[in-house]
Amino acid sequence: MKLLDYRLITFFLFLSFIGNIFSQKSLSVSYTIDSRFDDLKETQHAEAQTMASMVAEVMADLEFLLLIDNNESIFKQSEQMVRDDINPLMYELASGFCSGNEIWYTKKGDSNKLISLLNSNPPTVLTLDEDIKWDITNESKIIGDFKVIKATTTRKLGTYNEKVVAWFAPELPFSFGPLGYNGLPGLILEMYRDRVVYKLKEIKEKTVKINLPKGSKKMTFEQYYEILDSKMAEIKKRG
């Protein structure tokens, strides 16, 4: 068989895959985690360097799922097997860096997002009213079989503004991504926030069921971060 024939077969298989994705209303998208602690290597504290190295090792084992059902999505951490040779505290720290203690619910066209805090007592659900303003750039690259385009935005977390870089695939018309980031004309396949990178692992055609996050206590996203900022101020005041 000629090289051209192989290329044609590959091309038509790719078109078939894209067609199947387009026809599906339910998807399971998995992401792995990369960490960026390079700047901590310059710190004078050996303990901080060791801690960052251990957390980065655990983060490399973590996986997150974006479940899409029609116009709704849930983003959460997958169940994790805890290795016997690693302190469970390292898993808690690694999961915290990735926001693995949160489950994000989003609905297409609705600015309200629901966030379930898994480590809160009592169980708490936050409401975030957020209309994300994206700056879509001319930069592009290839992730797997897809051409992706770079977009940037910021999210206000209390007194801190989190800068986010997302790479989305216009070929995949699903306006969802990690941690409730949505509103782009395509599925987010890769996302950078602070020292955490969410990278596409796999897209599966799969029937999923979306359940609204539930909690006995409810508050707004802003109220939650006001509480966190207040507690942090108290800690700094005590020295």
Buried (B, 14 or more C-beta within 10 A) or exposed (E): EEEEEEEEEEEEEEEEEBEEBEEBEBBBBBBBBBBEBEEBEEEEEEEEBEBBEBBBBBBEBBBBBBBBBEBBBBBBBEEBEEEEEBEEEBBBBBBEBBBBBBBBBBBBEEEEBBBBBBEBEEBBBBBBEBEBEBEBEEEEEEBEEBEBBBBBBEBEBBEEEEEBBBBBBBBBEBBBBBBBBBBBBBBBBBBBBEBBBBBBBEBEEEEBEBEEBEBEEEBEBBEBBBEBBEEEEEEEEEE
